[in-house]
Amino acid sequence: MTLAVGMFLYLWLNPLFLPPRAALQRAREFVLLTGNRVRKAKRLAEDREMDRLLDKVSRSGLHSLSALERKRLELLAERRKTDDRGMH
């Protein structure tokens, strides 16, 4: 007997094993909060990276950025525009 069949039989024979509606709601809320925290942390990391690149441009000029740094700055700026449009 495979694991899937065993799990199906267990749940079929014991339907009370499933969590109540309130527990499912709490689980959904936890997932949403966790997702929000991850998005905020990612945004903060991207803000720091953008600040670092802009500081370099401010100190030494745009020509001081490598091709990779310039592409990354363009990507971060584009994401910022997209994110800011979605928040309004």
C-alpha positions in Angstrom: 0.0 0.0 0.0 1.4 3.4 -0.9 1.6 6.3 1.4 -1.0 8.2 -0.5 -3.5 5.4 -0.2 -2.8 5.0 3.5 -3.3 8.7 4.1 -6.6 8.7 2.1 -7.9 5.8 4.1 -6.9 7.4 7.4 -8.6 10.7 6.5 -11.7 8.8 5.2 -12.0 6.8 8.4 -11.2 9.8 10.7 -12.8 12.9 9.2 -12.5 14.7 12.6 -8.8 14.9 12.0 -9.3 17.9 9.7 -8.9 21.2 11.5 -11.9 23.4 12.2 -12.7 26.5 10.2 -11.2 28.9 12.7 -7.9 27.1 12.6 -7.9 27.3 8.8 -8.6 31.0 9.0 -5.7 31.5 11.4 -3.5 29.5 9.0 -4.5 31.8 6.1 -3.8 34.9 8.2 -0.4 33.5 9.2 0.5 32.9 5.5 -0.6 36.4 4.6 1.4 38.0 7.4 4.5 35.9 6.6 4.2 36.9 2.9 4.0 40.6 3.9 7.1 40.3 6.0 9.0 38.7 3.3 8.0 41.3 0.8 8.9 44.1 3.2 12.4 42.5 3.9 13.0 42.1 0.2 12.0 45.8 -0.5 14.3 46.9 2.3 17.2 45.0 0.9 16.6 46.4 -2.6 16.3 49.9 -1.1 19.7 49.5 0.6 21.3 48.2 -2.6 19.8 51.1 -4.6 21.1 53.6 -2.0 24.6 52.1 -2.3 24.6 52.4 -6.1 23.2 55.9 -6.0 25.8 56.9 -3.5 28.5 55.6 -5.8 27.0 57.6 -8.7 26.9 60.7 -6.4 30.5 60.4 -5.4 32.1 59.3 -8.7 29.6 59.8 -11.5 27.5 57.4 -13.6 30.6 56.3 -15.5 31.9 54.7 -12.3 29.3 52.0 -12.3 30.1 48.7 -14.0 27.8 47.4 -16.7 26.4 44.9 -14.2 25.8 47.6 -11.5 24.1 49.9 -14.1 21.8 47.1 -15.2 21.0 46.3 -11.6 20.2 50.0 -10.9 17.9 50.1 -13.9 16.1 47.0 -12.7 15.7 48.3 -9.2 14.4 51.6 -10.5 11.9 49.9 -12.8 10.7 47.6 -9.9 10.3 50.7 -7.7 8.1 52.4 -10.4 6.0 49.3 -10.7 5.6 48.8 -7.0 4.7 52.4 -6.4 2.1 52.3 -9.1 0.5 49.2 -7.5 0.3 50.8 -4.1 -1.8 53.8 -5.1 
